[in-house]
């Protein structure tokens, strides 16, 4: 949920939902690898600029993803590749490209 900023601009509210399937495989005694596959859905309302709808905003995007995670006792990391499956962004004016995400986590 977004609010209006000091310039009287409000970004459209956004909903993102994701689902992933994964399977954990023990590689060594202390290392686990988990390949995964999934989908993500994003839906955004149009932005409002000084009470006027911004036509080049809002829309829907569905992405497919494939990736992996690896973990041991104190550290985990992974990556995934996301590719658009369907999209209608800013009335077809904007096109989403592939995305890549890399992450690392430390257990304290």
Secondary structure as GFF3:
##gff-version 3
##sequence-region A 1 108
A	DSSP	beta_strand	9	10	.	.	.	ID=ss1
A	DSSP	beta_strand	14	26	.	.	.	ID=ss2
A	DSSP	beta_strand	32	44	.	.	.	ID=ss3
A	DSSP	beta_strand	47	49	.	.	.	ID=ss4
A	DSSP	beta_strand	52	54	.	.	.	ID=ss5
A	DSSP	beta_strand	59	71	.	.	.	ID=ss6
A	DSSP	beta_strand	75	89	.	.	.	ID=ss7
A	DSSP	three_ten_helix	90	92	.	.	.	ID=ss8
A	DSSP	beta_strand	99	106	.	.	.	ID=ss9
###
